[in-house]
């Protein structure tokens, strides 16, 4: 008898609950029965959670995913910097060696006042090998970022071994001098004692003084500004 009454009681309760949702006045929710009030409160809570997720949590989730995507790159950067930190003493030693080497090279570059004596040394190297200078003409100075280049057109005549010794003497000067565009010309006559002729461009380099470096930087800044305007 009790078992048959349970479905009847459930049916009665459901009917009673449904009756509470009938005839509700939306303008007076305070007068609603308890069940509609609870259902409305639950619906409002669900809507608030959904809206809160869309407006707040969704942005936070996107930011979190962006940071997670950065993690591999950050790990790679950390590993690279860690390797540099471990090798820092060796890197400092290498830096010191490079700076010392650069200083030695700079000492091999003559200053502006030493160019004349250097050209005299080149000339004396040829005369000391019994060569005849047919041409010794300094060209236009080409100014680079931190140094200047002076080309000298040279034409000498003499014996083959003397010309070779002259080239070796030039390369062994205390200042840097290079021989470029070398051309050896055989004598027109078939005399075995006739001299050979060598034409070449001797290039020497000098460092820029403080004023010249400042002028170069000023010109570079001006060119960059002009390029930006275009």
C-alpha positions in Angstrom: 0.0 0.0 0.0 3.0 2.3 0.8 4.6 1.5 -2.5 1.6 2.5 -4.5 1.3 5.8 -2.6 4.9 6.9 -3.5 4.2 7.5 -7.2 1.0 9.2 -6.2 2.8 11.5 -3.8 5.5 12.3 -6.5 2.8 13.1 -9.0 1.1 15.3 -6.5 4.4 17.1 -5.7 5.2 17.7 -9.4 1.7 19.0 -10.0 2.1 21.3 -7.0 5.5 22.5 -8.2 4.1 23.2 -11.7 1.2 25.1 -10.3 3.7 27.5 -8.6 5.1 28.6 -12.0 1.6 29.4 -13.4 0.3 32.9 -13.4 3.5 34.5 -12.2 3.6 38.3 -12.4 7.1 39.3 -13.7 6.6 42.8 -12.2 6.2 41.4 -8.7 8.9 38.7 -8.2 8.8 39.2 -4.5 5.3 37.7 -4.3 6.3 34.5 -6.2 6.2 31.2 -4.5 9.4 29.7 -3.1 10.2 27.3 -5.9 10.1 30.0 -8.7 12.3 32.2 -6.6 14.9 29.5 -6.2 14.8 28.6 -9.9 15.2 32.2 -10.9 18.1 32.7 -8.4 19.8 29.6 -9.8 19.3 30.8 -13.4 20.7 34.3 -12.5 23.7 32.6 -10.9 24.4 30.5 -14.0 24.1 33.5 -16.2 26.5 35.5 -14.0 29.0 32.7 -14.1 28.8 32.4 -17.9 29.0 36.2 -18.4 31.9 36.4 -15.9 33.8 33.7 -17.8 33.2 35.4 -21.1 34.2 38.9 -19.9 37.0 38.1 -17.4 38.2 34.6 -17.4 38.3 34.3 -21.2 40.9 37.1 -21.3 42.8 35.6 -18.5 42.8 32.3 -20.2 44.1 33.8 -23.4 46.9 35.6 -21.5 47.8 32.3 -19.7 48.0 30.5 -23.1 50.2 33.3 -24.5 52.6 33.0 -21.6 52.6 29.2 -21.9 53.5 29.6 -25.6 56.4 31.8 -24.6 57.8 29.2 -22.3 59.9 27.2 -24.9 61.6 30.5 -26.1 62.3 31.6 -22.6 63.8 28.2 -21.8 66.0 28.5 -24.9 67.1 32.1 -23.9 67.8 30.9 -20.4 70.0 28.0 -21.6 71.9 30.3 -24.0 72.5 32.9 -21.3 73.5 30.2 -18.8 76.1 28.9 -21.3 77.4 32.5 -21.7 77.6 32.9 -17.9 79.5 29.6 -17.5 81.9 30.6 -20.3 82.2 34.3 -19.1 85.9 34.1 -18.0 86.9 32.5 -21.3 84.9 35.1 -23.3 86.6 37.9 -21.3 90.0 36.4 -22.0 89.2 36.1 -25.7 87.9 39.7 -25.7 91.2 40.9 -24.2 93.2 39.0 -26.8 91.2 40.5 -29.6 91.6 44.0 -28.2 95.3 43.4 -27.9 95.5 42.2 -31.5 93.5 45.2 -32.8 95.9 47.5 -30.9 98.9 45.8 -32.6 97.3 46.3 -36.0 96.5 49.9 -35.2 100.2 50.5 -34.4 101.0 49.3 -37.9 98.8 52.0 -39.4 100.6 55.3 -39.8 99.2 58.6 -38.8 98.6 61.4 -41.2 102.0 62.9 -40.4 103.8 59.6 -41.1 102.5 59.1 -44.6 105.3 61.1 -46.2 108.0 59.1 -44.4 106.2 55.8 -45.4 106.2 56.8 -49.1 109.9 57.6 -48.7 110.5 54.1 -47.2 108.7 52.5 -50.3 110.8 54.5 -52.6 114.0 53.6 -50.8 113.1 49.9 -50.9 113.1 50.1 -54.7 116.3 52.1 -54.9 118.0 49.7 -52.5 117.2 46.9 -54.9 118.7 48.8 -57.8 115.3 49.4 -59.4 114.5 52.3 -61.7 111.3 54.1 -60.8 109.4 55.2 -63.9 106.2 56.1 -62.0 105.5 56.9 -58.3 102.2 58.7 -58.1 100.0 58.9 -54.9 96.3 58.8 -55.7 93.2 60.2 -54.0 92.8 59.3 -50.4 89.7 57.1 -49.7 88.3 57.7 -46.2 86.5 54.7 -44.7 84.7 54.4 -41.3 87.8 54.2 -39.1 90.7 54.4 -41.5 91.9 56.0 -44.7 93.3 54.3 -47.7 96.0 55.8 -49.9 96.7 54.2 -53.3 100.1 54.8 -55.0 100.6 53.9 -58.7 104.1 52.4 -59.0 106.1 51.4 -62.1 109.6 50.1 -61.7 112.0 48.3 -63.9 114.9 46.0 -63.1 115.9 42.4 -62.8 113.4 39.7 -62.0 114.9 38.8 -58.6 115.4 42.4 -57.6 111.7 43.1 -58.3 110.7 40.1 -56.2 113.0 41.3 -53.4 111.4 44.7 -53.6 108.0 43.2 -53.2 109.2 41.3 -50.2 110.8 44.4 -48.7 107.5 46.3 -49.1 105.5 43.6 -47.3 108.0 43.6 -44.4 107.8 47.3 -43.8 106.8 48.3 -40.2 103.6 49.8 -41.6 101.0 48.0 -43.6 101.5 48.3 -47.3 100.0 45.9 -49.9 100.8 45.5 -53.6 97.7 45.1 -55.8 97.0 44.7 -59.5 100.6 43.6 -60.2 101.5 43.4 -63.9 104.9 42.1 -65.1 106.0 43.2 -68.6 108.8 41.5 -70.5 111.2 43.7 -72.4 110.5 44.2 -76.1 114.0 43.2 -77.1 115.2 39.6 -76.8 118.2 40.6 -74.7 118.4 38.3 -71.7 119.9 41.2 -69.7 117.1 43.6 -70.5 115.1 44.7 -67.4 111.6 43.7 -66.6 108.9 46.2 -65.8 106.4 45.9 -63.0 103.3 48.0 -62.7 101.3 47.8 -59.4 99.1 49.8 -57.0 100.7 50.0 -53.6 98.0 50.6 -51.0 98.8 51.9 -47.5 96.4 52.7 -44.7 96.4 55.2 -41.9 94.1 55.6 -38.9 91.8 58.6 -38.7 92.4 61.1 -36.0 89.7 62.2 -33.5 88.5 65.0 -35.7 88.2 62.8 -38.8 86.3 60.1 -36.9 83.9 62.7 -35.6 83.4 64.1 -39.1 82.7 60.5 -40.4 80.1 59.9 -37.7 78.5 63.3 -38.5 78.3 62.5 -42.2 76.9 59.0 -41.5 74.2 60.5 -39.3 73.3 63.0 -41.9 73.1 60.4 -44.6 70.9 58.2 -42.4 68.6 61.2 -41.7 68.3 62.0 -45.4 67.5 58.4 -46.2 64.8 58.3 -43.5 63.1 61.4 -45.0 63.0 59.7 -48.4 
